[in-house]
Each structure stands twice: as C-alpha cells, then as structure tokens.
Amino acid sequence: MGDVLVGTASWTDETLLTSGWYPPGARTPAERLRYYASRFPIVEVDSTYYALPGERTTRLWARRTPDGFMFDVKAFSLLTCHPTRAAMFPKDLRAALPPKDGNLYLRDIGPEVVEQVWRRFVTALTPLREAGRFGAVLFSFPRWFPIGRHNKDYVVECARRCEPLPIAVEFRNHTWMSEENREETLGFLRSHAIAYVCVDMPQGRPWSVPPVAAATAGLAEVRFHGRGRWPGDDRYERYGYLYSGRELGEWAPRIRDLARETSSTHVIMKNAYRDYAPRSARRLIELLEAMPDCPVRSPGVPEATVGGADQAGL
C-alpha cells in the first residue's frame, strides 16, 4: 500500500493570496511555498501550463521544500493540444512561429519548434527529479480530444517524450470513459503504465466525465474540480465550490482502495478560489486519517532558511 498525498493546485493563486490563508509574515513566493509545504505534502504547479518553466526556478522550488514534498507539474498548453498564444512561447522561439493571428495549435507549429518546446519543458524539470521532489507531468487534454487511434498514439508519444518522468492523463472528453469505452481506455493506459487521473467534476453535461476511481499504473491521481457551474467565464462559477464533508466522504474509501493498488496516490483540490482548496484538502485529510489502514503522508517541516541563490534574492 502506497502513501496518499493530498494537496492543492497552485500555492500562488491570486484569490488565495487575498483570502487570509497565509499568515502576514508570508509575503514572498519563497515564504509562501515554505508555509504551504508545512501544511501539505504535495502541490500541483499550474503556471507551467501558461509558460515553459526554467531550471533555476524549479531548482529553487526544490531548495525551499522539505524532503518528501512532491510537485506534480501541469504540461505546457501546446503539448496538451490546447490553444497557445505566441506570447506564451520563449522569446527566442517566437520568430520561428507562423504569422498567424490569434491562438496557435500544435498542428500550426513546425517540428523544430515543437522539438525545442518538448526538450526545454522536460529539461527544466530535472532539478525536481534529482531532488526527489517530482511526482508526475499532468496532461489535461481538452474536450475536443476524443478517444481514437490518433489520440491514443499521441498519449503514448507524450509518455515517451517525457521519459524518465512519469505522466498522468486527464480526459475532458466523455468518450474516453463512456460505458462502452471505459474498459478499452483503462486497458490502453495499463498496457503503457500511464496513470489515469480520476476526476470529480459537475455531472449531467454533455462533456461530463464520470467519477471513476481506477488505477492504471504505480501512481494514481484524483483531481477535485468542484461540482458547481463549471466551466464558466466567471472565476467564482468555475472554481468557487467548497466541498462538504459528505461529498468528500464519498471519495475517502475509494482513495484508500486506490492506495492499496499503487505505490503512491496523489489527490489534488482544483477548486482554486480563495481558501476553498486548502479547506477542502484539510477536511479530506481528516477523513482519510480517521480510516483504518489509510497511510496519509504528513507534511515535512521546511528549513527556516536556505543559502546561496535564495539569499541573493533569486
């Protein structure tokens, strides 16, 4: 049975910073990360979806967190077949982009630039892996990414390009987990040892993915999106959902069962509005700790200070 790690998506969300969850003394990104890591053993990095990370940044993340802390990292938008603005690319790659107004997609980009994006993304995560802080690369595919041979091949390509980093995949198109395709999808992921991301999201919509708890690799992942009016244009409509104890209690035994099948289970609260995510995460941890034989990992204690580049203000 593997550990269960519960945390949230992002520690720098704007509404979280103004919610009062952080103490007054946590004013800088470094201080906030240290405080977060004293409360939870894992975080999902959301900023990497919007821009490629840098090695210096990931090295500082590793330095500012205690042993046992883990980072799940969201894949850059282009690599998950989402629209990507030219301004989101590194400056030195923008000259090679096609002269197209609006959003760019993977199909619009030349192979040389795509290769550079993949290389830089994976290389930037090396400091986290070397420090024992890396969990998985999260590939959250869009609603227009249905089940099919071409898309299956692309999922396998993502796993290959990220090696030796493990990946986890979240589907937003219901065809992958429909009753007629569910076993095919799970079998496909198991055959390639790719982790399936179980989801809790609003149901009853044409795009809704059912809340199936299934392990397809040594790692299991669960993401809680909230059950409100999601997606929506307003931030509160998308993420402003505070889970009740009853709703979290529905998942607690399922998470324990996932832990029995895997070496590690990551649970991420994505209801990132004000302090809703850390409050929901804390409540779920309490429910899991109250269950017999459920190994919930406790957060470590970050070092009070770090030297070198951190003291230099980097």
C-alpha positions as CSV (number, residue, x, y, z in Angstrom):
1,M,0.0,0.0,0.0
2,G,1.4,3.4,-1.0
3,D,1.1,6.8,0.6
4,V,-1.7,9.1,0.0
5,L,-0.6,12.7,-0.6
6,V,-3.3,15.4,-0.5
7,G,-2.7,19.0,-1.7
8,T,-4.0,21.8,-3.9
9,A,-3.4,23.2,-7.4
10,S,-1.1,26.2,-7.0
11,W,0.2,28.0,-3.9
12,T,0.2,31.4,-5.6
13,D,-3.4,31.8,-6.8
14,E,-4.4,35.5,-6.6
15,T,-7.6,34.8,-4.7
16,L,-5.8,32.5,-2.3
17,L,-3.3,35.3,-1.5
18,T,-6.1,37.7,-0.6
19,S,-8.1,35.2,1.4
20,G,-6.1,35.4,4.6
21,W,-5.0,31.7,4.5
22,Y,-1.3,32.7,4.5
23,P,0.0,34.3,7.7
24,P,1.0,38.0,7.5
25,G,4.7,37.1,7.5
26,A,4.5,35.0,4.3
27,R,4.9,37.9,1.8
28,T,7.3,36.4,-0.8
29,P,6.9,33.4,-3.1
30,A,9.6,31.6,-1.1
31,E,7.9,32.3,2.2
32,R,4.6,31.2,0.8
33,L,6.0,28.0,-0.6
34,R,7.7,27.1,2.7
35,Y,4.4,27.8,4.6
36,Y,2.4,25.7,2.1
37,A,4.9,22.8,2.4
38,S,4.5,22.9,6.2
39,R,0.7,22.2,5.7
40,F,0.6,19.8,2.7
41,P,3.0,17.2,1.2
42,I,2.2,17.9,-2.4
43,V,1.2,20.7,-4.8
44,E,0.2,20.9,-8.4
45,V,2.1,23.5,-10.4
46,D,-0.4,25.4,-12.7
47,S,1.9,28.1,-14.0
48,T,3.7,25.7,-16.3
49,Y,0.6,25.4,-18.4
50,Y,0.9,29.0,-19.3
51,A,4.7,29.3,-19.8
52,L,7.6,27.0,-20.0
53,P,9.4,26.7,-16.6
54,G,13.1,27.5,-16.1
55,E,15.7,25.2,-14.4
56,R,16.6,28.0,-12.0
57,T,13.0,28.3,-10.8
58,T,12.5,24.5,-10.3
59,R,15.8,24.3,-8.5
60,L,14.6,26.9,-6.0
61,W,11.3,25.1,-5.6
62,A,13.3,22.0,-4.6
63,R,15.5,24.0,-2.2
64,R,12.6,25.6,-0.5
65,T,10.7,22.4,0.3
66,P,11.4,19.6,2.8
67,D,12.3,16.0,2.0
68,G,9.2,14.1,1.0
69,F,7.5,17.0,-0.6
70,M,6.2,16.4,-4.2
71,F,5.5,18.6,-7.2
72,D,3.0,17.5,-9.9
73,V,3.6,19.7,-12.9
74,K,1.0,20.6,-15.5
75,A,2.1,20.2,-19.1
76,F,2.5,23.3,-21.3
77,S,-0.7,24.1,-23.1
78,L,0.7,23.5,-26.6
79,L,1.7,20.0,-25.6
80,T,-1.9,19.1,-24.5
81,C,-3.5,20.3,-27.8
82,H,-4.8,23.5,-26.2
83,P,-4.7,26.9,-27.9
84,T,-1.5,28.8,-27.2
85,R,-0.7,32.4,-27.8
86,A,2.6,33.4,-29.4
87,A,3.4,35.5,-26.3
88,M,3.5,32.3,-24.2
89,F,6.5,30.9,-26.1
90,P,10.1,31.8,-25.1
91,K,11.2,35.0,-26.9
92,D,13.9,33.2,-29.0
93,L,11.3,30.8,-30.5
94,R,8.7,33.4,-31.4
95,A,10.5,34.4,-34.7
96,A,10.0,30.8,-35.9
97,L,6.3,30.8,-35.3
98,P,3.9,31.1,-38.2
99,P,2.5,34.6,-39.0
100,K,-1.0,33.7,-37.7
101,D,-3.3,35.9,-35.7
102,G,-4.9,34.6,-32.6
103,N,-4.1,31.2,-31.0
104,L,-1.7,28.6,-32.2
105,Y,-2.2,24.9,-32.0
106,L,0.3,22.0,-32.2
107,R,-0.6,21.4,-35.9
108,D,0.4,25.0,-36.7
109,I,4.0,24.8,-35.3
110,G,7.0,23.5,-37.2
111,P,8.7,20.3,-36.0
112,E,11.9,22.2,-35.0
113,V,10.0,24.5,-32.6
114,V,7.9,21.6,-31.2
115,E,11.1,19.7,-30.5
116,Q,12.6,22.7,-28.7
117,V,9.4,23.1,-26.6
118,W,9.5,19.4,-25.5
119,R,13.2,19.5,-24.8
120,R,13.0,22.7,-22.7
121,F,10.0,21.6,-20.8
122,V,11.4,18.2,-19.8
123,T,14.9,19.5,-19.1
124,A,13.5,22.2,-16.8
125,L,12.0,19.6,-14.5
126,T,15.3,17.8,-14.0
127,P,16.2,19.6,-10.7
128,L,12.9,18.4,-9.1
129,R,13.6,14.8,-10.2
130,E,17.2,14.9,-8.9
131,A,16.0,16.3,-5.6
132,G,13.4,13.5,-5.2
133,R,10.6,16.1,-5.4
134,F,9.0,15.1,-8.7
135,G,5.6,13.4,-8.9
136,A,4.2,13.4,-12.5
137,V,3.6,15.5,-15.5
138,L,-0.1,16.2,-15.8
139,F,-1.5,16.1,-19.3
140,S,-5.0,17.5,-19.1
141,F,-6.5,17.1,-22.6
142,P,-9.3,19.3,-23.9
143,R,-12.9,18.5,-24.6
144,W,-12.1,18.2,-28.4
145,F,-9.7,15.3,-27.7
146,P,-12.0,12.2,-28.1
147,I,-11.0,8.6,-27.9
148,G,-9.4,7.3,-31.2
149,R,-6.3,5.8,-32.6
150,H,-4.6,9.1,-33.5
151,N,-5.2,10.5,-30.0
152,K,-4.1,7.2,-28.3
153,D,-0.9,7.4,-30.3
154,Y,-0.3,11.0,-29.1
155,V,-0.8,10.0,-25.5
156,V,1.9,7.3,-25.9
157,E,4.1,9.9,-27.6
158,C,3.7,12.2,-24.6
159,A,4.8,9.4,-22.3
160,R,7.8,8.7,-24.5
161,R,8.9,12.3,-24.8
162,C,8.7,12.8,-21.0
163,E,10.9,9.8,-20.1
164,P,12.2,9.2,-17.5
165,L,9.5,11.4,-15.9
166,P,6.1,9.7,-15.4
167,I,3.0,11.2,-16.8
168,A,-0.7,11.2,-15.7
169,V,-3.5,11.9,-18.1
170,E,-6.8,13.6,-17.5
171,F,-9.5,13.4,-20.2
172,R,-12.1,16.1,-20.6
173,N,-14.0,14.4,-23.4
174,H,-16.6,11.9,-22.1
175,T,-16.0,9.3,-24.9
176,W,-12.9,8.0,-23.1
177,M,-14.8,6.9,-20.1
178,S,-18.3,6.2,-21.5
179,E,-19.6,2.8,-20.5
180,E,-18.8,1.3,-23.9
181,N,-15.2,2.6,-24.0
182,R,-14.2,2.6,-20.3
183,E,-12.5,-0.8,-20.2
184,E,-10.8,-0.1,-23.5
185,T,-9.4,3.2,-22.2
186,L,-8.2,1.8,-18.9
187,G,-6.7,-1.2,-20.6
188,F,-4.8,1.0,-23.0
189,L,-3.4,3.1,-20.2
190,R,-2.4,0.0,-18.2
191,S,-0.6,-1.5,-21.2
192,H,1.6,1.5,-21.3
193,A,1.8,2.0,-17.5
194,I,0.3,5.5,-17.8
195,A,-1.6,6.9,-14.8
196,Y,-5.2,7.7,-15.2
197,V,-6.4,10.9,-13.5
198,C,-9.7,10.2,-11.7
199,V,-11.9,13.3,-11.6
200,D,-14.7,14.7,-9.5
201,M,-16.5,17.3,-11.7
202,P,-20.0,18.5,-12.4
203,Q,-22.1,15.8,-13.9
204,G,-25.1,15.8,-16.2
205,R,-23.5,17.9,-19.0
206,P,-22.6,16.5,-22.5
207,W,-18.9,16.8,-21.7
208,S,-19.0,15.3,-18.2
209,V,-16.5,12.6,-17.4
210,P,-17.9,10.2,-14.7
211,P,-16.2,9.9,-11.3
212,V,-14.5,6.6,-12.0
213,A,-11.8,5.5,-9.5
214,A,-9.3,3.4,-11.3
215,A,-5.5,2.7,-11.0
216,T,-3.6,2.0,-14.3
217,A,0.0,2.5,-13.1
218,G,2.1,2.6,-10.0
219,L,0.8,6.1,-9.5
220,A,-2.9,7.0,-9.0
221,E,-4.2,10.6,-9.3
222,V,-7.5,12.2,-8.3
223,R,-8.5,15.8,-9.1
224,F,-11.4,17.6,-7.5
225,H,-12.8,20.3,-9.8
226,G,-15.8,21.2,-7.7
227,R,-19.4,20.5,-8.6
228,G,-20.7,24.0,-9.4
229,R,-21.2,25.8,-12.6
230,W,-18.0,24.7,-14.3
231,P,-16.7,25.7,-16.7
232,G,-17.8,29.3,-16.8
233,D,-16.4,32.7,-17.6
234,D,-16.6,33.9,-14.1
235,R,-13.9,32.6,-11.7
236,Y,-16.3,32.0,-8.9
237,E,-18.6,30.0,-11.2
238,R,-15.6,27.8,-12.3
239,Y,-13.8,27.2,-9.0
240,G,-15.9,28.6,-6.2
241,Y,-17.1,25.3,-4.8
242,L,-16.4,24.3,-1.2
243,Y,-16.8,20.5,-0.8
244,S,-18.9,19.2,2.1
245,G,-17.8,16.5,4.4
246,R,-20.4,14.2,2.9
247,E,-19.1,14.7,-0.6
248,L,-15.5,14.1,0.4
249,G,-16.6,11.2,2.5
250,E,-17.9,9.5,-0.7
251,W,-14.3,9.5,-2.0
252,A,-12.4,8.6,1.1
253,P,-12.8,4.8,0.8
254,R,-12.2,5.0,-2.9
255,I,-8.9,6.8,-2.4
256,R,-7.9,4.2,0.2
257,D,-8.7,1.5,-2.3
258,L,-6.5,3.2,-4.9
259,A,-3.7,3.4,-2.4
260,R,-4.0,-0.4,-2.0
261,E,-3.3,-0.9,-5.7
262,T,-0.5,1.6,-6.2
263,S,2.8,2.8,-4.8
264,S,1.6,6.4,-4.4
265,T,-1.8,8.2,-4.7
266,H,-1.9,12.0,-5.4
267,V,-5.1,13.9,-4.6
268,I,-5.4,17.5,-5.8
269,M,-8.0,20.0,-4.9
270,K,-8.6,22.1,-8.1
271,N,-11.4,24.3,-6.6
272,A,-8.9,27.1,-6.5
273,Y,-11.0,30.1,-5.3
274,R,-9.9,31.9,-2.1
275,D,-9.2,29.3,0.6
276,Y,-11.7,26.7,-0.7
277,A,-9.0,24.3,-1.9
278,P,-6.9,24.1,1.3
279,R,-10.0,23.9,3.4
280,S,-11.3,21.0,1.3
281,A,-7.9,19.3,1.3
282,R,-7.6,19.6,5.1
283,R,-11.1,18.1,5.6
284,L,-10.3,15.2,3.3
285,I,-7.1,14.5,5.1
286,E,-9.0,14.3,8.4
287,L,-11.5,11.8,6.8
288,L,-8.7,9.7,5.5
289,E,-6.7,9.7,8.7
290,A,-9.8,8.5,10.5
291,M,-10.0,5.4,8.3
292,P,-8.1,2.2,9.3
293,D,-5.1,1.3,7.2
294,C,-5.0,4.5,5.1
295,P,-1.4,5.8,5.0
296,V,-1.8,9.6,4.6
297,R,1.5,11.3,4.3
298,S,2.1,14.2,6.7
299,P,3.9,17.3,5.5
300,G,7.5,17.8,6.4
301,V,8.9,20.9,8.1
302,P,10.7,23.2,5.6
303,E,14.0,24.6,6.6
304,A,13.8,28.1,8.1
305,T,16.4,29.5,5.6
306,V,18.3,28.4,2.6
307,G,21.5,29.7,1.4
308,G,23.3,30.6,-1.9
309,A,21.0,31.8,-4.6
310,D,18.0,32.2,-2.3
311,Q,19.8,34.7,-0.1
312,A,20.9,36.5,-3.2
313,G,17.2,37.2,-4.0
314,L,16.8,34.8,-6.9
